[in-house]
Amino acid sequence: MDQILTIFTSTILLLFANLPRLIAELKNPDPARFNQPFKEFSKQDQVKEPNQDQLILFTGSSSIRFWGIEKSFPSDHREGICW
C-alpha cells in the first residue's frame, strides 16, 4: 500500500510541477511544432511517385500514426505510406 501511495503522490507532484507549462501550451500553442513532421512528409512525398491505381487515402484524426498499419497492411501494400 505504501508503494501505491508513493507512486500516486509522485504522479500528482509531477502533474502540478508541469501544470503551468501545460496551461501555457493550451492557451497559446506554437504552430511551428508541426514544421518538422511536414518537412519529413514532404521529403518522403518527393522520393518516389506511388502507383496511382494502388493509392489508399486515410482521412481523419492524426492518431493514425499510432495505428498498427504494418500489421493491417503487408509491406508490399505500404509503398506510399508516410508515418
PyMOL commands that place a pseudoatom at each C-alpha (Angstrom):
pseudoatom trace, name=CA, resn=MET, resi=1, chain=A, elem=C, hetatm=0, pos=[0.000, 0.000, 0.000]
pseudoatom trace, name=CA, resn=ASP, resi=2, chain=A, elem=C, hetatm=0, pos=[2.878, 2.398, 0.760]
pseudoatom trace, name=CA, resn=GLN, resi=3, chain=A, elem=C, hetatm=0, pos=[4.310, 1.845, -2.718]
pseudoatom trace, name=CA, resn=ILE, resi=4, chain=A, elem=C, hetatm=0, pos=[0.974, 2.708, -4.351]
pseudoatom trace, name=CA, resn=LEU, resi=5, chain=A, elem=C, hetatm=0, pos=[0.693, 5.854, -2.257]
pseudoatom trace, name=CA, resn=THR, resi=6, chain=A, elem=C, hetatm=0, pos=[4.246, 6.863, -3.200]
pseudoatom trace, name=CA, resn=ILE, resi=7, chain=A, elem=C, hetatm=0, pos=[3.567, 6.361, -6.918]
pseudoatom trace, name=CA, resn=PHE, resi=8, chain=A, elem=C, hetatm=0, pos=[0.291, 8.266, -6.676]
pseudoatom trace, name=CA, resn=THR, resi=9, chain=A, elem=C, hetatm=0, pos=[1.915, 11.147, -4.781]
pseudoatom trace, name=CA, resn=SER, resi=10, chain=A, elem=C, hetatm=0, pos=[4.810, 11.321, -7.234]
pseudoatom trace, name=CA, resn=THR, resi=11, chain=A, elem=C, hetatm=0, pos=[2.414, 11.407, -10.178]
pseudoatom trace, name=CA, resn=ILE, resi=12, chain=A, elem=C, hetatm=0, pos=[0.384, 14.227, -8.624]
pseudoatom trace, name=CA, resn=LEU, resi=13, chain=A, elem=C, hetatm=0, pos=[3.541, 16.224, -7.850]
pseudoatom trace, name=CA, resn=LEU, resi=14, chain=A, elem=C, hetatm=0, pos=[4.822, 15.833, -11.418]
pseudoatom trace, name=CA, resn=LEU, resi=15, chain=A, elem=C, hetatm=0, pos=[1.459, 16.915, -12.777]
pseudoatom trace, name=CA, resn=PHE, resi=16, chain=A, elem=C, hetatm=0, pos=[1.377, 20.037, -10.637]
pseudoatom trace, name=CA, resn=ALA, resi=17, chain=A, elem=C, hetatm=0, pos=[5.026, 20.828, -11.402]
pseudoatom trace, name=CA, resn=ASN, resi=18, chain=A, elem=C, hetatm=0, pos=[4.255, 20.815, -15.137]
pseudoatom trace, name=CA, resn=LEU, resi=19, chain=A, elem=C, hetatm=0, pos=[0.806, 22.395, -14.924]
pseudoatom trace, name=CA, resn=PRO, resi=20, chain=A, elem=C, hetatm=0, pos=[1.893, 25.998, -15.737]
pseudoatom trace, name=CA, resn=ARG, resi=21, chain=A, elem=C, hetatm=0, pos=[3.733, 24.838, -18.862]
pseudoatom trace, name=CA, resn=LEU, resi=22, chain=A, elem=C, hetatm=0, pos=[0.798, 22.699, -19.955]
pseudoatom trace, name=CA, resn=ILE, resi=23, chain=A, elem=C, hetatm=0, pos=[-1.693, 25.544, -19.445]
pseudoatom trace, name=CA, resn=ALA, resi=24, chain=A, elem=C, hetatm=0, pos=[0.527, 27.967, -21.372]
pseudoatom trace, name=CA, resn=GLU, resi=25, chain=A, elem=C, hetatm=0, pos=[0.754, 25.491, -24.263]
pseudoatom trace, name=CA, resn=LEU, resi=26, chain=A, elem=C, hetatm=0, pos=[-3.024, 25.103, -24.342]
pseudoatom trace, name=CA, resn=LYS, resi=27, chain=A, elem=C, hetatm=0, pos=[-3.616, 28.858, -24.322]
pseudoatom trace, name=CA, resn=ASN, resi=28, chain=A, elem=C, hetatm=0, pos=[-1.028, 29.688, -26.952]
pseudoatom trace, name=CA, resn=PRO, resi=29, chain=A, elem=C, hetatm=0, pos=[0.036, 26.613, -28.936]
pseudoatom trace, name=CA, resn=ASP, resi=30, chain=A, elem=C, hetatm=0, pos=[3.109, 27.024, -31.096]
pseudoatom trace, name=CA, resn=PRO, resi=31, chain=A, elem=C, hetatm=0, pos=[2.177, 26.318, -34.733]
pseudoatom trace, name=CA, resn=ALA, resi=32, chain=A, elem=C, hetatm=0, pos=[5.856, 25.719, -35.531]
pseudoatom trace, name=CA, resn=ARG, resi=33, chain=A, elem=C, hetatm=0, pos=[5.605, 22.392, -33.688]
pseudoatom trace, name=CA, resn=PHE, resi=34, chain=A, elem=C, hetatm=0, pos=[4.249, 20.933, -36.934]
pseudoatom trace, name=CA, resn=ASN, resi=35, chain=A, elem=C, hetatm=0, pos=[7.143, 22.137, -39.134]
pseudoatom trace, name=CA, resn=GLN, resi=36, chain=A, elem=C, hetatm=0, pos=[9.355, 19.058, -38.772]
pseudoatom trace, name=CA, resn=PRO, resi=37, chain=A, elem=C, hetatm=0, pos=[6.635, 16.449, -39.445]
pseudoatom trace, name=CA, resn=PHE, resi=38, chain=A, elem=C, hetatm=0, pos=[5.557, 18.340, -42.585]
pseudoatom trace, name=CA, resn=LYS, resi=39, chain=A, elem=C, hetatm=0, pos=[9.159, 18.629, -43.792]
pseudoatom trace, name=CA, resn=GLU, resi=40, chain=A, elem=C, hetatm=0, pos=[9.629, 14.875, -43.333]
pseudoatom trace, name=CA, resn=PHE, resi=41, chain=A, elem=C, hetatm=0, pos=[6.360, 14.146, -45.138]
pseudoatom trace, name=CA, resn=SER, resi=42, chain=A, elem=C, hetatm=0, pos=[7.371, 16.430, -47.995]
pseudoatom trace, name=CA, resn=LYS, resi=43, chain=A, elem=C, hetatm=0, pos=[10.733, 14.632, -48.376]
pseudoatom trace, name=CA, resn=GLN, resi=44, chain=A, elem=C, hetatm=0, pos=[9.058, 11.224, -48.448]
pseudoatom trace, name=CA, resn=ASP, resi=45, chain=A, elem=C, hetatm=0, pos=[6.473, 12.506, -50.898]
pseudoatom trace, name=CA, resn=GLN, resi=46, chain=A, elem=C, hetatm=0, pos=[9.188, 13.574, -53.360]
pseudoatom trace, name=CA, resn=VAL, resi=47, chain=A, elem=C, hetatm=0, pos=[11.251, 10.385, -53.197]
pseudoatom trace, name=CA, resn=LYS, resi=48, chain=A, elem=C, hetatm=0, pos=[9.023, 8.181, -55.286]
pseudoatom trace, name=CA, resn=GLU, resi=49, chain=A, elem=C, hetatm=0, pos=[5.738, 8.670, -57.048]
pseudoatom trace, name=CA, resn=PRO, resi=50, chain=A, elem=C, hetatm=0, pos=[3.315, 5.963, -55.923]
pseudoatom trace, name=CA, resn=ASN, resi=51, chain=A, elem=C, hetatm=0, pos=[1.314, 3.899, -58.360]
pseudoatom trace, name=CA, resn=GLN, resi=52, chain=A, elem=C, hetatm=0, pos=[-1.905, 5.906, -58.757]
pseudoatom trace, name=CA, resn=ASP, resi=53, chain=A, elem=C, hetatm=0, pos=[-4.000, 2.734, -59.146]
pseudoatom trace, name=CA, resn=GLN, resi=54, chain=A, elem=C, hetatm=0, pos=[-2.985, 1.442, -55.714]
pseudoatom trace, name=CA, resn=LEU, resi=55, chain=A, elem=C, hetatm=0, pos=[-3.368, 4.557, -53.563]
pseudoatom trace, name=CA, resn=ILE, resi=56, chain=A, elem=C, hetatm=0, pos=[-5.347, 4.483, -50.320]
pseudoatom trace, name=CA, resn=LEU, resi=57, chain=A, elem=C, hetatm=0, pos=[-6.272, 7.773, -48.708]
pseudoatom trace, name=CA, resn=PHE, resi=58, chain=A, elem=C, hetatm=0, pos=[-6.672, 7.849, -44.945]
pseudoatom trace, name=CA, resn=THR, resi=59, chain=A, elem=C, hetatm=0, pos=[-8.524, 10.855, -43.567]
pseudoatom trace, name=CA, resn=GLY, resi=60, chain=A, elem=C, hetatm=0, pos=[-9.452, 11.876, -40.069]
pseudoatom trace, name=CA, resn=SER, resi=61, chain=A, elem=C, hetatm=0, pos=[-7.514, 12.021, -36.872]
pseudoatom trace, name=CA, resn=SER, resi=62, chain=A, elem=C, hetatm=0, pos=[-3.742, 12.299, -36.877]
pseudoatom trace, name=CA, resn=SER, resi=63, chain=A, elem=C, hetatm=0, pos=[-3.745, 9.403, -34.420]
pseudoatom trace, name=CA, resn=ILE, resi=64, chain=A, elem=C, hetatm=0, pos=[-3.462, 7.161, -37.475]
pseudoatom trace, name=CA, resn=ARG, resi=65, chain=A, elem=C, hetatm=0, pos=[0.295, 7.499, -36.913]
pseudoatom trace, name=CA, resn=PHE, resi=66, chain=A, elem=C, hetatm=0, pos=[-0.154, 5.295, -33.847]
pseudoatom trace, name=CA, resn=TRP, resi=67, chain=A, elem=C, hetatm=0, pos=[-2.156, 2.548, -35.555]
pseudoatom trace, name=CA, resn=GLY, resi=68, chain=A, elem=C, hetatm=0, pos=[-0.603, -0.825, -36.261]
pseudoatom trace, name=CA, resn=ILE, resi=69, chain=A, elem=C, hetatm=0, pos=[-0.609, -0.212, -40.010]
pseudoatom trace, name=CA, resn=GLU, resi=70, chain=A, elem=C, hetatm=0, pos=[2.271, -2.589, -40.646]
pseudoatom trace, name=CA, resn=LYS, resi=71, chain=A, elem=C, hetatm=0, pos=[0.087, -5.396, -39.225]
pseudoatom trace, name=CA, resn=SER, resi=72, chain=A, elem=C, hetatm=0, pos=[-3.022, -4.364, -41.141]
pseudoatom trace, name=CA, resn=PHE, resi=73, chain=A, elem=C, hetatm=0, pos=[-1.233, -3.811, -44.440]
pseudoatom trace, name=CA, resn=PRO, resi=74, chain=A, elem=C, hetatm=0, pos=[1.547, -6.155, -45.553]
pseudoatom trace, name=CA, resn=SER, resi=75, chain=A, elem=C, hetatm=0, pos=[4.777, -4.458, -46.609]
pseudoatom trace, name=CA, resn=ASP, resi=76, chain=A, elem=C, hetatm=0, pos=[4.019, -4.903, -50.317]
pseudoatom trace, name=CA, resn=HIS, resi=77, chain=A, elem=C, hetatm=0, pos=[0.917, -2.700, -49.850]
pseudoatom trace, name=CA, resn=ARG, resi=78, chain=A, elem=C, hetatm=0, pos=[2.541, 0.084, -47.812]
pseudoatom trace, name=CA, resn=GLU, resi=79, chain=A, elem=C, hetatm=0, pos=[4.701, 1.576, -50.531]
pseudoatom trace, name=CA, resn=GLY, resi=80, chain=A, elem=C, hetatm=0, pos=[3.442, 5.170, -50.367]
pseudoatom trace, name=CA, resn=ILE, resi=81, chain=A, elem=C, hetatm=0, pos=[2.588, 5.418, -46.668]
pseudoatom trace, name=CA, resn=CYS, resi=82, chain=A, elem=C, hetatm=0, pos=[4.255, 8.221, -44.774]
pseudoatom trace, name=CA, resn=TRP, resi=83, chain=A, elem=C, hetatm=0, pos=[4.286, 7.949, -40.988]
for i in range(1, 83): cmd.bond("trace and resi %d" % i, "trace and resi %d" % (i + 1))
show_as sticks, trace
zoom trace
